[in-house]
Amino acid sequence: MSAAALWCDKYHVDGLRIDAVSNYIYWGGDKNRGTNKGGLAFLQRMNYYLSVHFPEVMLIAEDSSDFPMVTGPVEESGLGFDYKWDLGWMNDTLAYFSIDPIFRKYDHNKLTFSMMYYYSERFLMPLGHDENVHGKKTIIDKMWGSYEQKFAQAKVLYMYMYTHPGKKLNFMGNELGMFREFDETRENDWFLLDYSRHAAFARYFKDLCTIYAHYAAFSERDFTYDGFKWINCDNADENVLTYYRESETEAFVIVLNMSGIGYENYRIGVPYHGKYKELIHTEKEIYEGSGSLNPVVVNSVKQKHDNLKQCIEIRLAPLSGIIFQTSKRKKKKKSEEKKCFQTKRNSNSNMLRE
């Protein structure tokens, strides 16, 4: 406990990740041998006092067990961590993107399963150091296909990551599209930015992070049921996933196409009537994409699709991802508009008389 406090107090770390938490929870990490009461008590005591003295420091559990309340408050018999490493999401997602798109329909559930258990804990989505070492290949090199196809899919992967509920963690070098695994004796391969495709990828990564930080819909409702909703999570045959995130005033529809087939008139359901404009598209030319975009605002039409009352038709490029933005502001009814106009006119008349 003193050593953990030292890192927080003297070195001002942003967070502490406790490794292999299942070995604290169960004897030898084996659930069949029962819980380790001493290990549980240690974690609760440490996390409680670290939270009291260093409330700004994140406490993260690297845990693959199904033990409940890992991120629950200690006062409610939880272990007191702020976040839990979502190892299931990480393994399933990387496995999916390594598969030839022709066969991805058989593993479609790898992209949707995370939302089956997501609300059981406060999850953090890691593409961290463990995924970039020991011959496992770097994130971009794990992608299926040719050099160009790897970049296209990595952009879709990160759009999926940044629009999925949960906090984000990326290892250094991910934003450069590094093919060389991490080596503690060398710095990152910054020279990659001299190559246009890597520079474009880094720009995309930066723009995606900027959008994530700017729009509250992508983070403020991460752990409540009203921030994320599927539009169509069952379209395995086309390898297309659609869902939306929303805040009080805005909604963002995400369309991910993980197949090598594109569509000129692809119809999807949308949650609200209104105008839908592209906020970001993985295939923009500035990101070394094909330029197959939706350059004009798309108006929704009142037609039931995907069990929603409104829908839009879009151009959907192969191996691409799009975030559409729309306003949730409701139009005033005619009676309200008339009342508002009358009030304003009376106010102006009073000002003139004065």
N, C-alpha and C positions, 0 to 999 in steps of 0.2 A: 504493500500500500504506500509506503514511504517512497519507494522507487518510482511508482506511477505519479505520485504527487510532485516529485522532483522534475519530471519531464514537463509537467503542466506549469509549475511555478517558475523554474529557472530557464527553461528552453522554449516556453510559450507555444507548445504544439497545438495544432488545431483539433486533433483528436487522437484517441488511443484505440487501436484495434486489438482485441484479445483473441489470440489464435486458438483454434481447436476447442471451442467452449464445450463441446459434447463430452470432452474428457474431464471437465470440471463437474458436469452434471451427472454423468454415470460412471460407475467404477470401471476404469479401463476403457471408457468410451463405449461400453457395451450395455445397451438398454436392458438386456435380459438379466444383468447382474444388479439392477436396481440403482437408485439415485445415491449420489455421494453427498450426504448432508453437510459434511465439512466444506466441500467444494462450493456448494450452493451458498452456504453462510458466508464464505469468503467473498464471493462475487457480489452478494447483496451488500455486505458491509463496505467493500471497496467502492462500488458504484454509488452508494448513498453518499458517502463522505466526499468523493470526488465531485459529485453533482452540487453539493452544498458549497464547497470551497472554490470550485472552478466551473461554474454553470455554463460558461461559453465553450467548454471543451466537449467535443462529441465522443461518446463512448459507444463503440461498435463491437458487436459479437460476430465472430466468424464461426457460424454454427450451422450444421447440416441436419440437426435433429428436429423432431417434431415436439420437443418439450414446450409446454405452453408458457406464455407470459415472459418470454425472454426480454421483451422491451416494455413489460409492464412495470409500474412503479413499485418500489420496494415496500412501501406502506401497504400495498395491496397484494403482497406475497409474490410480486414479480422479481426478476433479476436486476432490473434497474438500468438496462442498456437503453441508449437513445435509438439505435438502429440495429437491424440484423442483416448481415450479408445475405443477399438473395442468391444463394448458390444454385438453386434449382433453375431460376430464370437464366443465369449466366450459362450453365451447362446446356440447357435446352436450346437457347437462342444460337449459341455458337455451333452446336451440332446441326441445327436446321440450315444455317447459311453455308455449311460445308457440303450440303447435298446438291446434286445436279437438279436444277429446277424441274426437270421432267418427272422426278420421283418425289418432289417435295409434298405433293398432295397426301402422301401416306404418312407424313409426319407433321401435318398442319397443326395438330394439337400442341406441338412443342411451343408454338407462339401464343397459344391461348390459355394454356394450363395455369400460367402464373396468376391469372385473375381468379382462379378457383380458390386459392388459399391466401391471396394477397392481403386481405383485411384482417388476418389473424395476428399480424405483427406490424411493426413499423419497419419497412424494408428499405435497404440501400442496394442499388443495382451496381455491381462491381465488374468492370473490365480492367482488373488490376494487374499487379506484378506477377501473380501466379499464372496468368494467361499469356505471358510474354517471355517465358524462360523454359529451360530444360528440354529443348527440342519440340515444344508444343506448337511452335510458330507464333508470330505476332498476330494481332487481331486481323489486319488486312490480309495477311497471308493465309489465314484460315478460310477466307472466302473461297467459294467454288469458282472455277473458270479461269479465263485468260487474265492478263495484266489489266486490261481495260475493264473487264467484267468484275474483277475484284474491287476496283474503286467504285464502280456503280453500286455494287451490293453493300459495300462498307458505308456508303452514304445512306442507303436505306436502313441498314442496321442502326446507325446512330440516330436517325429520325425516329425509328421505333423506340429506341432507348430513351430519348429526350422527351417523347410525348407519352410514354408509359408512366403510370403513377409510380412514385418512389424517388428517393434521392439518388444522385448520380456520382459515380467515382470512375475516373479514367486514369490509366497509368501514363506517365510521361512518354512522349513519342507517338502515342496513339493518334494525336492530332496531325502528325506529319505523314502518316501512312508509312511508317517504318517497316521494312521487311527483315531487318536484322534484329535478332532477339536482344533483350537487355543484357548489358555487360557492365558490371559495377566499376570496371577499370577504364571505361570510355564514356565520353559524353554522348548526347543524342546526335543523330546524323543530320545536323542543321543544313548541310550542303544539299539535302534533298529539296530544299525550297528554291534551288536554282533550276529545278525541273518543273515545267509548267503544270503537269498533272498533280504533283505533290503540293505545289503552291496553291492550286485551285482547291485541292482537298482541304488544306489548312484554312483557306478562306471560308469554305463551306462550314467547317467545324466551328470557326469563330462566329459566323453568322447564326448558326444553330444555337450556340451558347448564349448569344445576345438575345435571341428570341425567347429562349427559356427564362432568362433573367428578367426580361422586360414585361412579359405577359403573365399575369397572376394565375391564369387558368392552368398553367402547366406545373404549378407547385402548391398553391395555397389550399387546395382541396385534395391533397395527396392521400390523406388517411380518412376521408369521409366518403360515403357512398354516392354523393351527388356530384363528384368531380369528373367521373369517367363513365362512359356508357358505350357499349358495343353498338355498331350499326349492323354489321354483318361479320360474324366471326366464324361462319361455317362454309365459306366459299373456298373449300380445299381444292376443287378441280381447277380453278383459275389462279390459285396461289395469291389471292387478293384479300387484304385485311382492311376493314374500315371501322372507325370508332371516332368519338369526339370527346374533347375536354371543354369545360366551360367555367366561366366566372360569373359574377353578378350581371355583367353587361355584355360579355362577348362569348362566342362559341367558336371552336376550332375543329374542323373536320379533317381527319387524317386518313389518307388513302395510300396504302402500301401495295405495290405490285412486285411480287417476288418471282414472277415468271418471265420467260424470254419473249412473251407475246404482248404486243401493244394493241390498243383499241382507239378508234377515232371517236366513237360515240358510246362511252361507257356510263351507264346509269347507276347512281347510288342514291339511297335515301338520305335526307338531311333533317335535322331536328327542328329547324325554324324556317319560316317564310322569310325571304330576303335575298340580298345580293351576296354572292360568295366570290371572294377574290383570293388569288394565290398569294400567300404570305412568303412561302419559300418552296422551291421545286428542285429536286436533286439533279434534274437534267438541264438546268440553266447553263448557257454557254460559258458564263463566268466560272462555273464549276467544272468545265470541260465536259459538259453534257451535250446531248444531241440537239437541244433547242426545241424539242417537241413539247410545247407548253400550252397553257390556257391563257393567252395574253390579255383577254378581255374579261370583265366581270361576268360571272355566270349567274343568271337569275333562276331561282327555284320555281318550280311549277307545282300546282296542287294536284298531285297524283301519287297514290299510295305505292310505296316501294320500300323493301326491307322493313316492313311493318311500321313505317313512318308515313305521315300524311303528305310530306313534301319530298321532291327529288330534284336532282340536277343531272345534266349530261355533260361529261367532260372528255377531254383527250387524255388517255392514260398510256404513257410510254412504257416499254419493257424495262424491267429492273429499275423501277423509279418510285419515289415517294413525294407526296404533296401535302402541304398543310394549307387548308382553305380557312379564311377568316370571315366571320359575319357578325353583325351587331344583333343583340337581343332586345334592343329598345322597341317597345311596342308602340304602334301608331295610336294616337288618340282617337276615340270615337267621335263621330260628327257632332253629337250632342255636347261632348266635352270641349271640342274645338270651338263650337258656337258660343258656349259659355265663357271660354277663355277670351275669345275675340270681343264679346260684349263687355267683359270686365275691363279689358285693355282700352276699349273705346270710351267707356265711362270715365276711366282714369285720365285719359288724354283731355276729355272735355272739362273735367274739374281743373286741370292744370291751366287750360286756356282761360277759364273764368277767373282764376286767381291772377 
